[in-house]
Amino acid sequence: MNKFWIMLSHTYFTRLKSKSFIITSIILLVGVLLLGNMSNIINLFTSGDMEKKIAVIDETNGVFQPFQEQLKAVNKDIQLDKVQKSEDALQKNIKNGEFDGYMVLTLDSNQMPSAVYKAKTITDSSTINDVKQALQTVKTTMAATSLKLNSDKLALLNSPISFQKVSLGDNAKSEKELAQARGLVYILLFAIYFSVLFYANMVGMEVATEKSSRVMEILISSASPTKQMFAKIFGVALLGLTQMVVLLLVGYFLIKQNLKNMTGGFFEAFGFSSTPVSTILYAVIFFLLGYLLFATLAAFLGSLVSRIEDAQQMMLPMTFVVMIGFFIAMFGLNNPESGFVTVTSFIPFFTPMIMFMRVGMLDLPVWNGIAGIVILVLSIAVLGMIGARIYRGGVLLYGKSNSLKNIKKALQMSKNQ
């Protein structure tokens, strides 16, 4: 048992000190810091002068004034200037930066306002939409006047339909809570997806590297292949937990520090202002179990190759399985109660992401989450026993070996040990 802990600590500390891990951790920490200070960053970029100057050539003799008043109500930062210039002169003014764009206001065949907006680029959709909305309101008012509709009738015509959605379940989420849960689960799903792929592939590459450098032959003589396999799996798991704990601690202190600013807008849409502890707990559990499942698979797949170049090709089917589970979970965000999503959440290789999505989005009975956890634990145990046998024979295979047919050879060699 002492050799197991030596190999585990060696795997852990070697990876902990590696440049790739340090760089990845720094990038993730920067991402968490940016996310935690998102409101301050948004305020930094929006606190400057956001005024837009638009020149208007009014060929209607009457639309400009109500249009200007309506636009002030929509967006006070957009300034309209009525000009008596040619379009060529205005285009020069735009190039010189005097105006951000210009409009030509005309009346159509029904004597209703129409406009052509010209600017250097038309990528500023926010400004264009505000201008369009204001002009649409002016057109609606003019049409109402033409049809002899009073203000009450016009208000009735434009009033939105009353449409409410009510959940009949005792503990079902409201529409707002469901939107928040969807945003939070969306982000955590990405975290689980990339983490499982990253750490599981790390295990497979570690085994392939040791085989290609012939270090494996020395290790086999000092400790059993099974101990080596599980030492690598748990060593990298500890590495992942270390990274996760650091990120969660930084995130916790940022939330605590900026709690007053983490309301409304971005944080309300993604549910960060009221993050359920159970969702975070499920995310950690399914991340760990998903990692152990795929890391065990990656370990014995990595033992079947003799070259690092072949490792990625050998683990490609595993990567596709993880991707399929992720895409099903993405589909399930819009329809988490779908029968297809429900069934696939109990398939072990899809459970980490799809079951997490379901427990995060729906108020499921506790047994659903527990069932998913039990399925994963049993699958890991079975895969661990099979994987250990394949690993024992796989580490002895050398030469060109980039086919899953080598699993049979590895099992035969493990029987002879």
C-alpha positions as CSV (number, residue, x, y, z in Angstrom):
1,M,0.0,0.0,0.0
2,N,3.0,2.3,0.7
3,K,4.0,2.0,-3.0
4,F,0.5,3.1,-4.1
5,W,0.7,6.3,-2.1
6,I,4.2,7.0,-3.4
7,M,3.0,6.7,-7.0
8,L,-0.1,8.7,-6.2
9,S,1.9,11.6,-4.7
10,H,4.4,11.4,-7.5
11,T,1.6,11.7,-10.1
12,Y,0.0,14.6,-8.2
13,F,3.1,16.7,-7.5
14,T,4.6,16.2,-10.9
15,R,1.4,17.4,-12.6
16,L,0.9,20.1,-10.0
17,K,4.3,21.6,-10.9
18,S,4.0,21.2,-14.7
19,K,3.8,24.3,-16.8
20,S,0.6,23.2,-18.6
21,F,-1.2,22.9,-15.3
22,I,0.0,26.2,-14.0
23,I,-0.9,28.0,-17.2
24,T,-4.3,26.4,-17.3
25,S,-5.0,27.3,-13.7
26,I,-3.9,30.9,-14.3
27,I,-6.3,31.2,-17.3
28,L,-9.2,29.7,-15.3
29,L,-8.5,32.1,-12.4
30,V,-8.4,35.0,-14.8
31,G,-11.8,33.8,-16.1
32,V,-13.3,33.6,-12.6
33,L,-11.9,37.0,-11.7
34,L,-13.5,38.5,-14.9
35,L,-16.8,36.8,-14.2
36,G,-16.8,37.9,-10.6
37,N,-16.1,41.5,-11.6
38,M,-18.4,41.5,-14.6
39,S,-20.6,44.3,-13.4
40,N,-17.6,46.5,-12.7
41,I,-16.2,45.7,-16.2
42,I,-19.5,46.5,-17.9
43,N,-19.7,49.8,-16.0
44,L,-16.1,50.6,-17.0
45,F,-16.9,50.3,-20.7
46,T,-20.3,51.9,-20.5
47,S,-19.5,54.8,-18.2
48,G,-17.8,56.8,-21.0
49,D,-19.4,59.1,-23.6
50,M,-21.9,56.9,-25.4
51,E,-23.6,59.7,-27.3
52,K,-24.4,59.1,-31.0
53,K,-24.8,61.9,-33.4
54,I,-27.0,61.3,-36.4
55,A,-27.8,63.8,-39.1
56,V,-31.3,63.9,-40.6
57,I,-32.4,65.1,-44.0
58,D,-36.1,65.7,-43.5
59,E,-38.1,65.5,-46.8
60,T,-41.4,65.1,-44.9
61,N,-41.8,68.6,-43.5
62,G,-43.3,67.4,-40.2
63,V,-42.0,64.0,-39.1
64,F,-38.6,65.2,-37.7
65,Q,-40.0,66.9,-34.5
66,P,-42.2,64.0,-33.2
67,F,-39.4,61.5,-34.2
68,Q,-36.8,63.5,-32.2
69,E,-39.1,63.6,-29.2
70,Q,-39.9,59.9,-29.4
71,L,-36.2,59.0,-29.7
72,K,-35.3,60.9,-26.6
73,A,-37.8,58.7,-24.7
74,V,-36.2,55.6,-26.2
75,N,-32.5,56.5,-25.9
76,K,-31.4,59.9,-24.7
77,D,-27.8,59.3,-25.8
78,I,-28.8,59.5,-29.5
79,Q,-28.7,63.0,-30.8
80,L,-30.5,63.9,-34.0
81,D,-29.4,67.0,-36.0
82,K,-31.6,68.3,-38.8
83,V,-29.4,69.4,-41.6
84,Q,-29.7,71.0,-45.0
85,K,-26.8,69.3,-46.7
86,S,-26.2,67.0,-49.6
87,E,-25.5,63.3,-49.0
88,D,-22.0,63.7,-50.4
89,A,-21.3,66.4,-47.8
90,L,-22.7,64.2,-45.0
91,Q,-20.6,61.3,-46.1
92,K,-17.5,63.5,-45.8
93,N,-18.7,64.5,-42.3
94,I,-19.1,60.9,-41.3
95,K,-15.5,60.1,-42.5
96,N,-14.3,63.1,-40.4
97,G,-16.1,61.8,-37.4
98,E,-18.5,64.7,-37.1
99,F,-21.5,62.3,-37.4
100,D,-21.9,58.6,-36.7
101,G,-24.5,58.3,-39.5
102,Y,-27.2,60.1,-41.3
103,M,-30.9,59.4,-42.2
104,V,-33.1,60.5,-45.1
105,L,-36.7,60.8,-43.9
106,T,-39.4,60.5,-46.6
107,L,-43.0,59.6,-46.9
108,D,-44.1,56.5,-48.7
109,S,-47.1,56.1,-51.1
110,N,-49.5,55.9,-48.1
111,Q,-48.0,59.1,-46.6
112,M,-46.4,57.2,-43.8
113,P,-42.8,57.8,-42.7
114,S,-39.9,55.7,-44.1
115,A,-36.2,56.2,-43.8
116,V,-32.8,55.1,-45.1
117,Y,-30.0,55.0,-42.6
118,K,-26.4,55.2,-43.8
119,A,-23.2,54.9,-41.7
120,K,-19.6,53.7,-42.1
121,T,-20.7,50.3,-40.8
122,I,-24.1,49.0,-39.7
123,T,-22.8,46.8,-36.9
124,D,-24.2,49.0,-34.1
125,S,-27.5,47.1,-34.0
126,S,-28.5,48.7,-30.6
127,T,-28.5,52.3,-32.0
128,I,-30.2,51.2,-35.2
129,N,-32.9,49.3,-33.4
130,D,-33.6,52.3,-31.1
131,V,-33.9,54.6,-34.1
132,K,-36.2,52.1,-35.9
133,Q,-38.4,51.7,-32.8
134,A,-38.8,55.4,-32.3
135,L,-39.8,55.9,-36.0
136,Q,-42.2,53.0,-35.8
137,T,-43.9,54.6,-32.9
138,V,-44.3,57.8,-34.9
139,K,-45.7,55.9,-37.8
140,T,-48.2,54.1,-35.5
141,T,-49.4,57.5,-34.1
142,M,-49.8,58.9,-37.6
143,A,-51.7,55.8,-38.8
144,A,-54.0,56.1,-35.8
145,T,-54.7,59.7,-36.5
146,S,-55.4,58.8,-40.2
147,L,-57.9,56.1,-39.1
148,K,-59.4,58.5,-36.5
149,L,-58.4,56.4,-33.5
150,N,-58.2,58.2,-30.2
151,S,-55.4,57.6,-27.6
152,D,-57.4,55.0,-25.7
153,K,-58.2,52.9,-28.7
154,L,-54.5,53.2,-29.8
155,A,-53.3,52.1,-26.3
156,L,-55.8,49.1,-26.5
157,L,-54.5,48.1,-29.9
158,N,-50.8,48.2,-28.8
159,S,-51.3,46.6,-25.4
160,P,-49.6,43.2,-25.1
161,I,-51.7,40.1,-24.6
162,S,-51.8,38.8,-21.0
163,F,-50.2,35.3,-21.0
164,Q,-49.0,33.7,-17.9
165,K,-47.4,30.3,-17.3
166,V,-48.1,28.5,-14.0
167,S,-46.6,25.3,-12.8
168,L,-49.0,22.9,-11.1
169,G,-46.3,20.9,-9.3
170,D,-45.9,21.5,-5.6
171,N,-42.2,22.3,-5.9
172,A,-42.0,23.1,-9.6
173,K,-39.8,26.1,-10.6
174,S,-41.4,29.3,-11.7
175,E,-40.6,30.7,-15.2
176,K,-38.0,33.1,-13.6
177,E,-36.4,30.3,-11.5
178,L,-36.3,28.0,-14.6
179,A,-34.5,30.7,-16.6
180,Q,-31.9,31.2,-13.9
181,A,-31.4,27.4,-13.4
182,R,-30.9,27.0,-17.2
183,G,-28.2,29.7,-17.2
184,L,-26.4,28.2,-14.2
185,V,-26.6,24.6,-15.4
186,Y,-25.4,25.7,-18.9
187,I,-22.2,27.1,-17.5
188,L,-21.6,24.2,-15.1
189,L,-22.2,21.7,-17.9
190,F,-19.4,23.3,-19.9
191,A,-17.2,23.1,-16.8
192,I,-18.0,19.4,-16.3
193,Y,-17.5,18.6,-20.0
194,F,-14.2,20.3,-20.4
195,S,-12.9,19.1,-17.0
196,V,-13.8,15.4,-17.6
197,L,-12.2,15.5,-21.1
198,F,-9.1,17.4,-19.9
199,Y,-8.3,15.2,-16.8
200,A,-9.3,11.9,-18.3
201,N,-7.1,12.6,-21.3
202,M,-4.3,13.6,-18.9
203,V,-4.4,10.1,-17.4
204,G,-4.3,8.4,-20.8
205,M,-1.4,10.6,-22.0
206,E,0.5,9.9,-18.7
207,V,0.3,6.2,-19.3
208,A,1.3,6.5,-23.0
209,T,4.2,8.7,-22.1
210,E,5.6,6.2,-19.6
211,K,5.3,3.4,-22.1
212,S,6.9,5.3,-24.9
213,S,9.9,6.3,-22.7
214,R,10.2,2.7,-21.3
215,V,9.8,4.0,-17.8
216,M,6.8,1.6,-17.5
217,E,9.2,-1.4,-17.5
218,I,10.9,-0.1,-14.4
219,L,7.7,0.7,-12.7
220,I,6.2,-2.8,-13.4
221,S,9.2,-4.4,-11.6
222,S,8.6,-2.3,-8.5
223,A,4.8,-2.2,-8.2
224,S,1.8,-4.0,-9.8
225,P,0.2,-2.5,-12.9
226,T,-3.1,-2.3,-11.0
227,K,-1.6,-0.1,-8.3
228,Q,0.0,2.1,-11.0
229,M,-3.3,2.6,-12.8
230,F,-5.3,3.6,-9.8
231,A,-2.5,5.7,-8.4
232,K,-2.6,7.7,-11.6
233,I,-6.4,8.0,-11.6
234,F,-6.6,9.2,-8.0
235,G,-3.5,11.3,-8.4
236,V,-5.0,13.3,-11.3
237,A,-8.4,13.3,-9.5
238,L,-6.7,15.0,-6.5
239,L,-5.1,17.4,-9.0
240,G,-8.6,18.3,-10.4
241,L,-10.0,18.7,-6.9
242,T,-7.1,21.1,-6.0
243,Q,-7.8,23.2,-9.0
244,M,-11.6,23.1,-8.4
245,V,-11.2,24.1,-4.7
246,V,-8.9,27.0,-5.6
247,L,-11.4,28.2,-8.2
248,L,-14.4,27.8,-5.9
249,L,-12.6,29.7,-3.1
250,V,-11.7,32.6,-5.4
251,G,-15.3,32.6,-6.7
252,Y,-16.7,32.5,-3.2
253,F,-14.7,35.5,-2.0
254,L,-15.5,37.4,-5.2
255,I,-19.2,36.8,-4.7
256,K,-19.0,37.8,-1.1
257,Q,-17.1,41.0,-2.0
258,N,-19.4,42.0,-4.9
259,L,-22.7,40.6,-3.5
260,K,-24.4,44.0,-3.8
261,N,-23.5,44.3,-7.5
262,M,-24.4,40.8,-8.4
263,T,-28.1,41.5,-8.8
264,G,-30.1,42.0,-12.0
265,G,-28.9,41.8,-15.6
266,F,-26.2,39.3,-16.3
267,F,-26.1,37.8,-12.8
268,E,-29.9,37.5,-12.5
269,A,-30.1,35.9,-15.9
270,F,-27.5,33.3,-15.0
271,G,-28.8,32.7,-11.5
272,F,-25.6,33.8,-9.7
273,S,-27.5,36.1,-7.3
274,S,-29.2,33.0,-5.7
275,T,-27.1,30.0,-6.5
276,P,-28.6,26.8,-4.9
277,V,-26.1,24.9,-2.8
278,S,-27.6,21.6,-4.0
279,T,-26.8,22.4,-7.6
280,I,-23.1,23.1,-6.8
281,L,-23.0,19.9,-4.7
282,Y,-24.4,17.9,-7.6
283,A,-22.0,19.5,-10.0
284,V,-19.0,18.5,-7.8
285,I,-20.3,14.9,-7.3
286,F,-21.1,14.3,-11.0
287,F,-17.8,15.9,-12.0
288,L,-15.8,13.5,-9.8
289,L,-17.8,10.4,-10.7
290,G,-17.7,11.3,-14.4
291,Y,-14.0,11.9,-14.2
292,L,-13.4,8.5,-12.4
293,L,-15.5,6.7,-15.1
294,F,-13.7,8.2,-18.1
295,A,-10.2,8.3,-16.4
296,T,-10.5,4.5,-15.8
297,L,-11.4,4.1,-19.5
298,A,-8.6,6.4,-20.6
299,A,-6.0,4.6,-18.4
300,F,-6.5,1.2,-20.0
301,L,-6.8,2.7,-23.5
302,G,-3.6,4.5,-22.9
303,S,-1.9,1.3,-21.8
304,L,-2.7,-0.3,-25.3
305,V,-0.4,2.1,-27.2
306,S,3.4,2.4,-27.3
307,R,3.6,5.9,-28.8
308,I,2.2,9.2,-27.6
309,E,1.0,9.9,-31.2
310,D,-1.3,6.9,-31.0
311,A,-2.9,7.8,-27.7
312,Q,-5.2,10.5,-29.0
313,Q,-6.4,8.2,-31.8
314,M,-7.1,5.4,-29.3
315,M,-9.0,7.7,-27.0
316,L,-11.0,9.3,-29.8
317,P,-14.1,7.0,-29.3
318,M,-14.2,8.0,-25.6
319,T,-14.0,11.7,-26.6
320,F,-17.0,11.2,-29.0
321,V,-19.0,9.5,-26.2
322,V,-18.4,12.5,-23.9
323,M,-19.4,14.9,-26.7
324,I,-22.6,13.0,-27.5
325,G,-23.5,13.2,-23.8
326,F,-22.8,16.9,-23.8
327,F,-24.9,17.6,-26.9
328,I,-27.9,15.6,-25.4
329,A,-27.6,17.7,-22.2
330,M,-27.6,20.9,-24.3
331,F,-30.7,19.7,-26.1
332,G,-32.3,18.8,-22.7
333,L,-31.8,22.4,-21.4
334,N,-34.9,23.4,-23.5
335,N,-36.8,20.2,-22.8
336,P,-35.5,18.5,-19.7
337,E,-38.6,16.3,-19.3
338,S,-38.2,14.7,-22.7
339,G,-38.5,10.9,-22.6
340,F,-35.3,10.6,-24.7
341,V,-33.4,12.8,-22.2
342,T,-34.8,10.9,-19.2
343,V,-33.8,7.5,-20.6
344,T,-30.2,8.6,-21.6
345,S,-29.7,10.1,-18.2
346,F,-29.5,6.6,-16.8
347,I,-26.9,5.4,-19.4
348,P,-23.6,5.4,-17.4
349,F,-21.4,7.2,-20.0
350,F,-24.1,10.0,-20.3
351,T,-25.2,10.2,-16.7
352,P,-22.6,12.7,-15.4
353,M,-23.9,15.5,-17.6
354,I,-27.5,14.6,-18.5
355,M,-28.5,13.6,-14.9
356,F,-26.8,16.7,-13.6
357,M,-28.8,18.8,-16.1
358,R,-32.1,17.2,-15.0
359,V,-31.5,17.6,-11.3
360,G,-30.4,21.2,-11.9
361,M,-33.4,22.1,-14.0
362,L,-36.2,20.1,-12.5
363,D,-37.4,19.4,-9.0
364,L,-37.0,15.7,-9.3
365,P,-37.5,13.2,-6.5
366,V,-34.3,12.6,-4.5
367,W,-34.1,9.0,-5.8
368,N,-33.3,10.2,-9.3
369,G,-30.1,11.9,-8.3
370,I,-29.2,9.0,-6.0
371,A,-30.0,6.5,-8.8
372,G,-27.6,8.4,-11.1
373,I,-24.9,8.4,-8.5
374,V,-25.4,4.6,-7.8
375,I,-25.3,3.8,-11.5
376,L,-22.0,5.7,-11.9
377,V,-20.4,4.1,-8.8
378,L,-21.3,0.6,-10.0
379,S,-20.1,1.4,-13.5
380,I,-16.8,2.7,-12.2
381,A,-16.4,-0.5,-10.1
382,V,-17.1,-2.8,-13.0
383,L,-15.0,-0.7,-15.4
384,G,-12.2,-0.6,-12.8
385,M,-12.1,-4.4,-12.5
386,I,-12.1,-4.9,-16.3
387,G,-9.8,-2.0,-16.8
388,A,-7.3,-3.3,-14.3
389,R,-7.1,-6.7,-16.2
390,I,-6.6,-4.9,-19.5
391,Y,-4.1,-2.5,-18.0
392,R,-2.0,-5.4,-16.6
393,G,-1.6,-6.9,-20.1
394,G,-1.7,-3.6,-22.0
395,V,1.4,-2.2,-20.3
396,L,3.4,-5.2,-21.7
397,L,2.2,-4.6,-25.3
398,Y,4.8,-2.8,-27.5
399,G,5.0,-2.1,-31.2
400,K,2.3,-0.6,-33.4
401,S,-0.9,-0.8,-31.4
402,N,-3.6,1.8,-32.2
403,S,-6.5,-0.5,-32.5
404,L,-9.2,-1.6,-30.0
405,K,-8.4,-5.2,-31.1
406,N,-5.5,-5.0,-28.7
407,I,-7.9,-5.3,-25.8
408,K,-8.2,-9.0,-26.5
409,K,-4.4,-9.4,-26.6
410,A,-4.1,-7.4,-23.3
411,L,-6.7,-9.7,-21.6
412,Q,-4.9,-12.8,-22.7
413,M,-1.5,-11.5,-21.5
414,S,-3.0,-10.5,-18.1
415,K,-4.2,-14.2,-17.6
416,N,-0.6,-15.4,-18.1
417,Q,0.8,-13.1,-15.3
